[in-house]
């Protein structure tokens, strides 16, 4: 069974009345387009110099000239037709009538609705039937047709509907005898103007879609380029590290067991890094991979701690509160901060004692990583790698959630990283990925 749709008459009436009110009082037209190109049929004017001028300025001067000519023609017509008639108001009044009904033609480009309102009032109040064969001033009719076309092009459909209804009502109330012909004259510019507006809107939307598509293509191309660089450089070197770490124990029988274990840890770490790198490469190469790829959170904290212990750190982790259902952005940011802090401890304080804490309370996640000085007299210099962007990145991640992060040396010769991450970030900020 097909469900029949009922028309809500009160709602329709309210919509129509809103359009009439907007056309008569509250409505506003779209701003005049700037730097309009010359229409194709007029581009030949460049050969005579006119086409090199701004089209909007030339069009404004053209319609101003037409308005002046219309005033002169209307004034001449009124004098010629009405001079011998009893109801003729005089030459001064005839000139005033010609000006009032013609001025909307010059105003319509800058102020379409104001021009239509002026023309509507003028055509409604001025009656020349006592000394002419029709109740309308012919010049005013032409000006109103052009003004209605501009209203339909530059105003929203509801406003155009209101202007059309008021215009139709005006011609039927003023002179029912000529109303059918007048209605046709009103309908043509409204229909043509609305069709032109729909066409323009469709073109703009298509151009915007093409621009967005081109931007997306450019971003995807750049991401693929970065993915190739990561694969060709970083992945290659990590693979070489894993291969060399695996092969090194077999080059000499005198390799101690401790060294073999360290080399095995290096190989495992390199393979883990390759796995993570492959995931990142998949995200970069996928058009929507960044939206669908799984992101690490504090659920993988045990892996971080195990990796740090395998690298020789003495890590103690203390967790407080429910860390299982953190918002994805908060969990990812916390994981990356802890990962970077532990990596810094591995590089700059090898063999040190590290205290890791994560506590969740009252909608705020607090984390800290505090390490002591290098253990067993080991020097951090031989592990330093340069770069210096890790702390900046951690601060940026915390700031994007509306939180804060501090990183400073401790009095014992170690280093402390503490961060506070609110679970509800400001509306204009999102977590870093």
C-alpha positions as a Markdown table, in Angstrom:
| # | Residue | x | y | z |
|---|---|---|---|---|
| 1 | Unk | 0.0 | 0.0 | 0.0 |
| 2 | Unk | 1.3 | 3.4 | -1.0 |
| 3 | Unk | 1.1 | 5.9 | 1.8 |
| 4 | Unk | -0.7 | 9.1 | 0.7 |
| 5 | Unk | 1.0 | 12.4 | 1.6 |
| 6 | Unk | -1.3 | 15.1 | 3.0 |
| 7 | Unk | -0.7 | 18.7 | 2.4 |
| 8 | Unk | -0.5 | 20.8 | 5.5 |
| 9 | Unk | -2.6 | 23.8 | 4.5 |
| 10 | Unk | -1.8 | 26.0 | 7.5 |
| 11 | Unk | 2.0 | 25.4 | 7.1 |
| 12 | Unk | 1.7 | 26.2 | 3.4 |
| 13 | Unk | -0.2 | 29.4 | 4.1 |
| 14 | Unk | 2.5 | 30.4 | 6.7 |
| 15 | Unk | 5.2 | 29.8 | 4.1 |
| 16 | Unk | 3.4 | 31.9 | 1.5 |
| 17 | Unk | 2.8 | 34.7 | 3.9 |
| 18 | Unk | 6.5 | 34.6 | 5.0 |
| 19 | Unk | 7.5 | 35.0 | 1.3 |
| 20 | Unk | 5.1 | 37.9 | 0.8 |
| 21 | Unk | 6.4 | 39.6 | 4.0 |
| 22 | Unk | 10.0 | 39.1 | 2.9 |
| 23 | Unk | 9.4 | 40.5 | -0.5 |
| 24 | Unk | 7.5 | 43.5 | 0.9 |
| 25 | Unk | 9.6 | 44.4 | 4.0 |
| 26 | Unk | 12.3 | 42.1 | 5.4 |
| 27 | Unk | 13.8 | 40.3 | 2.5 |
| 28 | Unk | 17.4 | 40.9 | 1.2 |
| 29 | Unk | 18.8 | 40.1 | -2.2 |
| 30 | Unk | 22.2 | 38.4 | -2.8 |
| 31 | Unk | 25.0 | 40.9 | -3.1 |
| 32 | Unk | 25.9 | 42.1 | -6.6 |
| 33 | Unk | 28.5 | 39.8 | -8.1 |
| 34 | Unk | 32.0 | 41.3 | -8.3 |
| 35 | Unk | 34.3 | 41.1 | -11.2 |
| 36 | Unk | 31.7 | 39.5 | -13.5 |
| 37 | Unk | 33.2 | 38.2 | -16.8 |
| 38 | Unk | 32.0 | 39.5 | -20.0 |
| 39 | Unk | 29.3 | 37.3 | -21.6 |
| 40 | Unk | 30.6 | 35.3 | -24.5 |
| 41 | Unk | 28.4 | 37.1 | -27.2 |
| 42 | Unk | 30.0 | 40.4 | -26.1 |
| 43 | Unk | 33.7 | 39.5 | -25.8 |
| 44 | Unk | 34.3 | 40.9 | -29.3 |
| 45 | Unk | 34.1 | 44.3 | -27.7 |
| 46 | Unk | 37.7 | 43.8 | -26.5 |
| 47 | Unk | 38.8 | 44.6 | -30.0 |
| 48 | Unk | 37.4 | 48.1 | -29.7 |
| 49 | Unk | 38.6 | 48.6 | -26.1 |
| 50 | Unk | 35.2 | 48.5 | -24.3 |
| 51 | Unk | 35.6 | 44.8 | -23.4 |
| 52 | Unk | 38.8 | 45.6 | -21.5 |
| 53 | Unk | 36.8 | 47.6 | -18.9 |
| 54 | Unk | 35.0 | 45.9 | -15.9 |
| 55 | Unk | 31.8 | 44.4 | -17.1 |
| 56 | Unk | 29.8 | 45.5 | -14.1 |
| 57 | Unk | 30.8 | 49.2 | -14.6 |
| 58 | Unk | 30.0 | 49.1 | -18.3 |
| 59 | Unk | 26.6 | 47.4 | -17.6 |
| 60 | Unk | 25.8 | 50.0 | -15.0 |
| 61 | Unk | 26.5 | 52.8 | -17.4 |
| 62 | Unk | 24.5 | 51.1 | -20.1 |
| 63 | Unk | 21.4 | 50.7 | -18.0 |
| 64 | Unk | 21.7 | 54.2 | -16.7 |
| 65 | Unk | 21.7 | 55.4 | -20.3 |
| 66 | Unk | 18.6 | 53.3 | -21.0 |
| 67 | Unk | 16.9 | 54.7 | -17.9 |
| 68 | Unk | 17.5 | 58.3 | -19.1 |
| 69 | Unk | 16.2 | 57.4 | -22.6 |
| 70 | Unk | 13.2 | 55.7 | -21.0 |
| 71 | Unk | 12.4 | 58.8 | -18.9 |
| 72 | Unk | 12.6 | 61.0 | -22.0 |
| 73 | Unk | 10.5 | 58.6 | -24.1 |
| 74 | Unk | 7.9 | 58.2 | -21.3 |
| 75 | Unk | 7.7 | 62.0 | -20.8 |
| 76 | Unk | 7.2 | 62.6 | -24.5 |
| 77 | Unk | 4.6 | 59.9 | -24.7 |
| 78 | Unk | 2.6 | 61.3 | -21.8 |
| 79 | Unk | 2.7 | 64.8 | -23.3 |
| 80 | Unk | 1.7 | 63.6 | -26.7 |
| 81 | Unk | -1.1 | 61.3 | -25.6 |
| 82 | Unk | -2.4 | 63.5 | -22.8 |
| 83 | Unk | -2.0 | 67.1 | -23.8 |
| 84 | Unk | -5.4 | 67.2 | -25.5 |
| 85 | Unk | -7.2 | 65.2 | -22.8 |
| 86 | Unk | -9.1 | 66.7 | -19.9 |
| 87 | Unk | -7.4 | 64.6 | -17.3 |
| 88 | Unk | -3.9 | 65.4 | -18.2 |
| 89 | Unk | -2.1 | 66.6 | -15.1 |
| 90 | Unk | 0.4 | 68.9 | -16.8 |
| 91 | Unk | 4.0 | 68.7 | -18.1 |
| 92 | Unk | 5.7 | 68.9 | -14.7 |
| 93 | Unk | 3.6 | 66.0 | -13.3 |
| 94 | Unk | 4.2 | 64.0 | -16.5 |
| 95 | Unk | 8.0 | 64.4 | -16.1 |
| 96 | Unk | 7.7 | 63.3 | -12.4 |
| 97 | Unk | 5.7 | 60.3 | -13.4 |
| 98 | Unk | 8.2 | 59.3 | -16.0 |
| 99 | Unk | 11.1 | 59.6 | -13.5 |
| 100 | Unk | 9.4 | 57.6 | -10.8 |
| 101 | Unk | 8.3 | 54.7 | -13.0 |
| 102 | Unk | 11.7 | 54.5 | -14.8 |
| 103 | Unk | 14.2 | 54.9 | -11.9 |
| 104 | Unk | 13.8 | 51.2 | -10.7 |
| 105 | Unk | 15.5 | 50.2 | -14.0 |
| 106 | Unk | 18.7 | 51.9 | -12.9 |
| 107 | Unk | 18.5 | 50.7 | -9.3 |
| 108 | Unk | 17.8 | 47.1 | -9.9 |
| 109 | Unk | 21.4 | 45.9 | -10.2 |
| 110 | Unk | 22.5 | 47.4 | -6.8 |
| 111 | Unk | 19.2 | 47.0 | -4.9 |
| 112 | Unk | 16.8 | 44.6 | -6.7 |
| 113 | Unk | 14.1 | 44.4 | -4.0 |
| 114 | Unk | 14.2 | 48.2 | -3.3 |
| 115 | Unk | 13.8 | 48.8 | -7.0 |
| 116 | Unk | 10.9 | 46.4 | -7.2 |
| 117 | Unk | 9.1 | 47.9 | -4.1 |
| 118 | Unk | 9.5 | 51.4 | -5.6 |
| 119 | Unk | 8.1 | 50.3 | -8.9 |
| 120 | Unk | 5.3 | 48.3 | -7.3 |
| 121 | Unk | 4.1 | 51.3 | -5.3 |
| 122 | Unk | 4.5 | 53.6 | -8.3 |
| 123 | Unk | 2.5 | 51.3 | -10.7 |
| 124 | Unk | -0.2 | 50.8 | -8.0 |
| 125 | Unk | -0.7 | 54.5 | -7.3 |
| 126 | Unk | -0.2 | 56.1 | -10.7 |
| 127 | Unk | -3.3 | 55.8 | -13.0 |
| 128 | Unk | -3.2 | 57.3 | -16.5 |
| 129 | Unk | -6.3 | 55.7 | -17.8 |
| 130 | Unk | -8.1 | 59.1 | -17.8 |
| 131 | Unk | -5.9 | 60.4 | -20.6 |
| 132 | Unk | -4.4 | 57.2 | -22.1 |
| 133 | Unk | -5.9 | 54.0 | -23.5 |
| 134 | Unk | -4.3 | 51.8 | -20.8 |
| 135 | Unk | -4.0 | 52.3 | -17.0 |
| 136 | Unk | -0.3 | 51.6 | -17.0 |
| 137 | Unk | 2.6 | 53.8 | -18.1 |
| 138 | Unk | 4.4 | 51.7 | -20.8 |
| 139 | Unk | 7.9 | 52.7 | -19.7 |
| 140 | Unk | 7.0 | 51.6 | -16.1 |
| 141 | Unk | 5.8 | 48.2 | -17.4 |
| 142 | Unk | 9.2 | 47.7 | -19.1 |
| 143 | Unk | 11.1 | 48.7 | -16.0 |
| 144 | Unk | 9.0 | 46.4 | -13.8 |
| 145 | Unk | 9.5 | 43.4 | -16.1 |
| 146 | Unk | 13.3 | 43.9 | -16.0 |
| 147 | Unk | 13.2 | 44.5 | -12.2 |
| 148 | Unk | 11.2 | 41.3 | -11.6 |
| 149 | Unk | 13.8 | 39.3 | -13.7 |
| 150 | Unk | 16.6 | 40.7 | -11.5 |
| 151 | Unk | 14.7 | 39.8 | -8.3 |
| 152 | Unk | 14.2 | 36.3 | -9.5 |
| 153 | Unk | 17.9 | 36.0 | -10.3 |
| 154 | Unk | 19.3 | 37.6 | -7.1 |
| 155 | Unk | 16.8 | 36.6 | -4.5 |
| 156 | Unk | 15.8 | 33.3 | -2.8 |
| 157 | Unk | 12.9 | 31.4 | -4.2 |
| 158 | Unk | 10.6 | 32.3 | -1.3 |
| 159 | Unk | 11.2 | 36.0 | -1.8 |
| 160 | Unk | 10.6 | 35.6 | -5.6 |
| 161 | Unk | 7.4 | 33.8 | -4.9 |
| 162 | Unk | 6.2 | 36.7 | -2.6 |
| 163 | Unk | 7.1 | 39.4 | -5.2 |
| 164 | Unk | 5.3 | 37.4 | -7.9 |
| 165 | Unk | 2.2 | 37.0 | -5.8 |
| 166 | Unk | 2.0 | 40.7 | -4.9 |
| 167 | Unk | 2.6 | 41.7 | -8.5 |
| 168 | Unk | -0.2 | 39.3 | -9.7 |
| 169 | Unk | -2.5 | 40.6 | -7.0 |
| 170 | Unk | -1.7 | 44.2 | -8.0 |
| 171 | Unk | -2.6 | 43.8 | -11.7 |
| 172 | Unk | -5.9 | 42.0 | -11.0 |
| 173 | Unk | -6.9 | 44.5 | -8.4 |
| 174 | Unk | -6.0 | 47.6 | -10.5 |
| 175 | Unk | -7.5 | 46.5 | -13.8 |
| 176 | Unk | -9.1 | 43.1 | -14.2 |
| 177 | Unk | -9.8 | 43.7 | -17.8 |
| 178 | Unk | -6.0 | 43.8 | -18.7 |
| 179 | Unk | -5.0 | 41.4 | -15.9 |
| 180 | Unk | -4.7 | 38.2 | -18.0 |
| 181 | Unk | -2.2 | 39.8 | -20.4 |
| 182 | Unk | -0.5 | 41.5 | -17.5 |
| 183 | Unk | -0.1 | 38.2 | -15.7 |
| 184 | Unk | 1.6 | 36.7 | -18.7 |
| 185 | Unk | 4.0 | 39.6 | -18.8 |
| 186 | Unk | 4.8 | 39.1 | -15.1 |
| 187 | Unk | 5.2 | 35.3 | -15.4 |
| 188 | Unk | 7.8 | 35.4 | -18.2 |
| 189 | Unk | 10.5 | 37.3 | -16.3 |
| 190 | Unk | 9.9 | 35.4 | -13.1 |
| 191 | Unk | 10.2 | 32.1 | -14.8 |
| 192 | Unk | 13.3 | 33.0 | -16.8 |
| 193 | Unk | 15.0 | 34.6 | -13.8 |
| 194 | Unk | 14.3 | 31.7 | -11.5 |
| 195 | Unk | 15.6 | 29.2 | -14.2 |
| 196 | Unk | 18.8 | 31.3 | -14.6 |
| 197 | Unk | 19.3 | 31.3 | -10.8 |
| 198 | Unk | 18.9 | 27.6 | -10.6 |
| 199 | Unk | 21.4 | 27.2 | -13.4 |
| 200 | Unk | 23.9 | 29.5 | -11.7 |
| 201 | Unk | 23.5 | 27.7 | -8.3 |
| 202 | Unk | 24.0 | 24.3 | -10.0 |
| 203 | Unk | 27.2 | 25.6 | -11.7 |
| 204 | Unk | 28.5 | 26.9 | -8.4 |
| 205 | Unk | 27.8 | 23.7 | -6.6 |
| 206 | Unk | 29.5 | 21.7 | -9.4 |
| 207 | Unk | 32.5 | 24.0 | -9.3 |
| 208 | Unk | 32.7 | 23.6 | -5.5 |
| 209 | Unk | 32.5 | 19.8 | -5.8 |
| 210 | Unk | 35.2 | 19.8 | -8.4 |
| 211 | Unk | 37.4 | 22.0 | -6.2 |
| 212 | Unk | 36.9 | 19.8 | -3.2 |
| 213 | Unk | 37.7 | 16.7 | -5.3 |
| 214 | Unk | 40.8 | 18.3 | -6.7 |
| 215 | Unk | 41.9 | 19.2 | -3.1 |
| 216 | Unk | 41.3 | 15.7 | -1.9 |
| 217 | Unk | 43.2 | 14.3 | -4.9 |
| 218 | Unk | 46.1 | 16.6 | -4.1 |
| 219 | Unk | 46.1 | 15.5 | -0.4 |
| 220 | Unk | 46.0 | 11.8 | -1.4 |
| 221 | Unk | 48.8 | 12.3 | -3.9 |
| 222 | Unk | 51.0 | 13.9 | -1.2 |
| 223 | Unk | 50.2 | 11.2 | 1.3 |
| 224 | Unk | 51.1 | 8.6 | -1.2 |
| 225 | Unk | 54.4 | 10.4 | -1.9 |
| 226 | Unk | 55.1 | 10.5 | 1.8 |
| 227 | Unk | 54.2 | 6.8 | 2.1 |
| 228 | Unk | 56.7 | 5.9 | -0.7 |
| 229 | Unk | 59.4 | 7.9 | 1.0 |
| 230 | Unk | 58.8 | 6.2 | 4.3 |
| 231 | Unk | 58.7 | 2.8 | 2.7 |
| 232 | Unk | 61.9 | 3.4 | 0.6 |
| 233 | Unk | 63.9 | 5.0 | 3.4 |
| 234 | Unk | 62.6 | 4.1 | 6.9 |
| 235 | Unk | 61.2 | 0.7 | 6.2 |
| 236 | Unk | 64.4 | -0.3 | 4.4 |
| 237 | Unk | 66.6 | 0.7 | 7.2 |
| 238 | Unk | 64.4 | -0.9 | 9.9 |
| 239 | Unk | 64.5 | -4.1 | 7.9 |
| 240 | Unk | 68.2 | -4.0 | 7.7 |
| 241 | Unk | 68.4 | -3.5 | 11.5 |
| 242 | Unk | 66.2 | -6.5 | 12.1 |
| 243 | Unk | 68.3 | -8.6 | 9.6 |
| 244 | Unk | 71.6 | -7.6 | 11.1 |
| 245 | Unk | 70.4 | -8.1 | 14.6 |
| 246 | Unk | 69.3 | -11.6 | 13.7 |
| 247 | Unk | 72.5 | -12.5 | 11.8 |
| 248 | Unk | 75.0 | -10.9 | 14.3 |
| 249 | Unk | 75.1 | -13.8 | 16.8 |
| 250 | Unk | 76.0 | -16.3 | 14.1 |
| 251 | Unk | 79.1 | -14.4 | 13.0 |
| 252 | Unk | 81.0 | -15.4 | 16.1 |
| 253 | Unk | 80.7 | -18.2 | 18.6 |
| 254 | Unk | 82.1 | -16.0 | 21.3 |
| 255 | Unk | 79.1 | -13.7 | 21.5 |
| 256 | Unk | 77.9 | -13.7 | 25.2 |
| 257 | Unk | 74.4 | -14.8 | 26.0 |
| 258 | Unk | 73.5 | -11.3 | 27.3 |
| 259 | Unk | 74.5 | -9.8 | 24.0 |
| 260 | Unk | 72.5 | -12.4 | 22.1 |
| 261 | Unk | 69.5 | -11.5 | 24.2 |
| 262 | Unk | 70.0 | -7.8 | 23.5 |
| 263 | Unk | 70.3 | -8.5 | 19.8 |
| 264 | Unk | 67.1 | -10.5 | 19.9 |
| 265 | Unk | 65.3 | -7.6 | 21.7 |
| 266 | Unk | 66.7 | -5.2 | 19.0 |
| 267 | Unk | 65.3 | -7.5 | 16.3 |
| 268 | Unk | 61.9 | -7.7 | 18.0 |
| 269 | Unk | 61.7 | -4.0 | 18.4 |
| 270 | Unk | 62.6 | -3.4 | 14.8 |
| 271 | Unk | 59.9 | -5.9 | 13.7 |
| 272 | Unk | 57.4 | -4.2 | 15.9 |
| 273 | Unk | 58.4 | -0.8 | 14.4 |
| 274 | Unk | 58.0 | -2.3 | 10.9 |
| 275 | Unk | 54.5 | -3.6 | 11.8 |
| 276 | Unk | 53.5 | -0.1 | 13.0 |
| 277 | Unk | 55.1 | 1.5 | 10.0 |
| 278 | Unk | 53.1 | -0.8 | 7.6 |
| 279 | Unk | 49.9 | 0.3 | 9.4 |
| 280 | Unk | 50.8 | 3.9 | 8.9 |
| 281 | Unk | 51.6 | 3.3 | 5.3 |
| 282 | Unk | 48.2 | 1.7 | 4.8 |
| 283 | Unk | 46.6 | 4.8 | 6.3 |
| 284 | Unk | 48.5 | 7.2 | 4.1 |
| 285 | Unk | 47.8 | 5.2 | 1.0 |
| 286 | Unk | 44.1 | 4.9 | 1.7 |
| 287 | Unk | 41.7 | 7.7 | 0.9 |
| 288 | Unk | 39.7 | 7.3 | 4.1 |
| 289 | Unk | 42.2 | 5.2 | 6.1 |
| 290 | Unk | 42.6 | 7.9 | 8.7 |
| 291 | Unk | 39.0 | 7.6 | 9.6 |
| 292 | Unk | 38.8 | 3.8 | 9.8 |
| 293 | Unk | 42.2 | 2.6 | 10.9 |
| 294 | Unk | 42.3 | 1.4 | 14.6 |
| 295 | Unk | 44.3 | 3.7 | 16.9 |
| 296 | Unk | 46.3 | 2.7 | 19.9 |
| 297 | Unk | 45.1 | 3.6 | 23.4 |
| 298 | Unk | 46.1 | 2.9 | 27.0 |
| 299 | Unk | 44.8 | -0.6 | 26.5 |
| 300 | Unk | 48.2 | -1.2 | 25.0 |
| 301 | Unk | 50.2 | 0.3 | 27.9 |
| 302 | Unk | 51.5 | -3.1 | 28.9 |
| 303 | Unk | 53.1 | -3.4 | 25.5 |
| 304 | Unk | 54.9 | 0.0 | 26.0 |
| 305 | Unk | 56.1 | -1.0 | 29.5 |
| 306 | Unk | 57.3 | -4.4 | 28.3 |
| 307 | Unk | 59.2 | -2.8 | 25.4 |
| 308 | Unk | 60.8 | -0.3 | 27.8 |
| 309 | Unk | 61.8 | -3.1 | 30.2 |
| 310 | Unk | 63.2 | -5.1 | 27.3 |
| 311 | Unk | 65.4 | -2.0 | 26.4 |
| 312 | Unk | 66.9 | -2.1 | 29.9 |
| 313 | Unk | 64.7 | 0.4 | 31.8 |
| 314 | Unk | 63.4 | -0.5 | 35.3 |
| 315 | Unk | 59.8 | 0.5 | 34.8 |
| 316 | Unk | 57.1 | 0.6 | 37.5 |
| 317 | Unk | 53.5 | 1.4 | 36.3 |
| 318 | Unk | 50.7 | 2.5 | 38.6 |
| 319 | Unk | 47.2 | 2.8 | 37.1 |
| 320 | Unk | 44.2 | 4.5 | 38.9 |
| 321 | Unk | 40.6 | 4.6 | 37.8 |
| 322 | Unk | 38.8 | 3.0 | 34.8 |
| 323 | Unk | 41.1 | 3.5 | 31.8 |
| 324 | Unk | 39.2 | 1.0 | 29.5 |
| 325 | Unk | 36.6 | 3.4 | 28.0 |
| 326 | Unk | 38.5 | 6.6 | 27.4 |
| 327 | Unk | 37.4 | 8.8 | 24.5 |
| 328 | Unk | 39.4 | 7.7 | 21.5 |
| 329 | Unk | 41.2 | 11.1 | 21.1 |
| 330 | Unk | 42.2 | 11.2 | 24.8 |
| 331 | Unk | 43.4 | 7.5 | 24.8 |
| 332 | Unk | 45.4 | 8.1 | 21.6 |
| 333 | Unk | 47.0 | 11.3 | 22.9 |
| 334 | Unk | 47.9 | 9.7 | 26.2 |
| 335 | Unk | 49.4 | 6.6 | 24.5 |
| 336 | Unk | 51.6 | 8.8 | 22.2 |
| 337 | Unk | 52.8 | 11.0 | 25.1 |
| 338 | Unk | 53.7 | 7.9 | 27.2 |
| 339 | Unk | 55.4 | 6.3 | 24.1 |
| 340 | Unk | 57.5 | 9.4 | 23.5 |
| 341 | Unk | 58.4 | 9.9 | 27.1 |
| 342 | Unk | 59.6 | 6.3 | 27.5 |
| 343 | Unk | 61.5 | 6.6 | 24.2 |
| 344 | Unk | 63.3 | 9.7 | 25.6 |
| 345 | Unk | 64.2 | 7.8 | 28.7 |
| 346 | Unk | 65.6 | 5.0 | 26.6 |
| 347 | Unk | 67.8 | 7.4 | 24.7 |
| 348 | Unk | 68.9 | 9.8 | 27.4 |
| 349 | Unk | 68.8 | 7.7 | 30.6 |
| 350 | Unk | 69.5 | 4.1 | 29.6 |
| 351 | Unk | 69.2 | 1.7 | 32.4 |
| 352 | Unk | 67.4 | 4.2 | 34.7 |
| 353 | Unk | 64.4 | 3.7 | 37.0 |
| 354 | Unk | 61.2 | 5.0 | 35.5 |
| 355 | Unk | 57.9 | 5.6 | 37.3 |
| 356 | Unk | 54.8 | 5.6 | 35.0 |
| 357 | Unk | 51.5 | 6.8 | 36.4 |
| 358 | Unk | 48.0 | 7.2 | 34.8 |
| 359 | Unk | 45.0 | 8.3 | 36.8 |
| 360 | Unk | 41.5 | 9.1 | 35.7 |
| 361 | Unk | 39.1 | 11.1 | 37.9 |
| 362 | Unk | 36.3 | 13.7 | 37.5 |
| 363 | Unk | 36.6 | 13.6 | 33.7 |
| 364 | Unk | 40.3 | 14.3 | 33.6 |
| 365 | Unk | 43.2 | 11.9 | 32.8 |
| 366 | Unk | 46.5 | 12.6 | 34.5 |
| 367 | Unk | 49.7 | 10.9 | 33.3 |
| 368 | Unk | 53.3 | 11.2 | 34.3 |
| 369 | Unk | 56.6 | 9.6 | 33.4 |
| 370 | Unk | 59.5 | 10.3 | 35.8 |
| 371 | Unk | 62.9 | 8.7 | 35.1 |
| 372 | Unk | 66.1 | 8.9 | 37.2 |
| 373 | Unk | 69.7 | 9.4 | 35.9 |
| 374 | Unk | 71.3 | 6.7 | 33.6 |
| 375 | Unk | 71.9 | 3.5 | 35.4 |
| 376 | Unk | 75.2 | 1.6 | 35.9 |
| 377 | Unk | 77.3 | 4.7 | 35.0 |
| 378 | Unk | 76.0 | 4.6 | 31.4 |
| 379 | Unk | 76.3 | 7.8 | 29.4 |
| 380 | Unk | 73.3 | 9.2 | 27.5 |
| 381 | Unk | 75.4 | 10.7 | 24.8 |
| 382 | Unk | 76.0 | 7.4 | 23.0 |
| 383 | Unk | 72.2 | 7.0 | 22.7 |
| 384 | Unk | 71.4 | 10.6 | 21.7 |
| 385 | Unk | 69.8 | 10.8 | 18.2 |
| 386 | Unk | 69.2 | 14.5 | 17.7 |
| 387 | Unk | 65.9 | 15.9 | 16.3 |
| 388 | Unk | 64.4 | 17.7 | 19.3 |
| 389 | Unk | 60.7 | 17.6 | 18.1 |
| 390 | Unk | 59.4 | 15.1 | 20.6 |
| 391 | Unk | 58.6 | 17.5 | 23.5 |
| 392 | Unk | 57.0 | 20.0 | 21.0 |
| 393 | Unk | 54.8 | 17.2 | 19.6 |
| 394 | Unk | 53.7 | 16.1 | 23.1 |
| 395 | Unk | 52.8 | 19.7 | 24.1 |
| 396 | Unk | 50.8 | 20.1 | 20.9 |
| 397 | Unk | 48.9 | 16.9 | 21.4 |
| 398 | Unk | 47.9 | 18.0 | 25.0 |
| 399 | Unk | 47.0 | 21.5 | 23.8 |
| 400 | Unk | 44.7 | 20.2 | 21.1 |
| 401 | Unk | 42.6 | 18.5 | 23.8 |
| 402 | Unk | 42.5 | 21.7 | 25.9 |
| 403 | Unk | 45.1 | 20.2 | 28.4 |
| 404 | Unk | 48.6 | 21.0 | 29.3 |
| 405 | Unk | 52.0 | 19.2 | 29.6 |
| 406 | Unk | 55.2 | 20.0 | 31.4 |
| 407 | Unk | 58.6 | 18.5 | 30.8 |
| 408 | Unk | 61.5 | 19.4 | 33.0 |
| 409 | Unk | 64.6 | 18.0 | 34.7 |
| 410 | Unk | 64.4 | 16.7 | 38.3 |
| 411 | Unk | 66.6 | 17.5 | 41.2 |
| 412 | Unk | 68.0 | 13.9 | 41.1 |
| 413 | Unk | 69.4 | 14.3 | 37.6 |
| 414 | Unk | 66.5 | 12.7 | 35.8 |
| 415 | Unk | 63.5 | 14.0 | 33.8 |
| 416 | Unk | 59.8 | 14.3 | 34.5 |
| 417 | Unk | 56.9 | 14.6 | 32.0 |
| 418 | Unk | 53.4 | 15.2 | 33.4 |
| 419 | Unk | 50.2 | 15.9 | 31.4 |
| 420 | Unk | 46.6 | 16.6 | 32.2 |
| 421 | Unk | 44.1 | 15.7 | 29.5 |
| 422 | Unk | 40.4 | 16.7 | 29.9 |
| 423 | Unk | 38.0 | 14.2 | 28.4 |
| 424 | Unk | 35.7 | 16.9 | 27.0 |
| 425 | Unk | 37.8 | 19.0 | 24.6 |
| 426 | Unk | 36.8 | 22.5 | 23.5 |
| 427 | Unk | 34.5 | 22.5 | 20.5 |
| 428 | Unk | 37.0 | 24.0 | 18.1 |
| 429 | Unk | 39.8 | 21.5 | 18.9 |
| 430 | Unk | 40.3 | 17.8 | 18.2 |
| 431 | Unk | 42.9 | 15.3 | 19.2 |
| 432 | Unk | 46.0 | 14.9 | 17.1 |
| 433 | Unk | 46.3 | 11.7 | 15.2 |
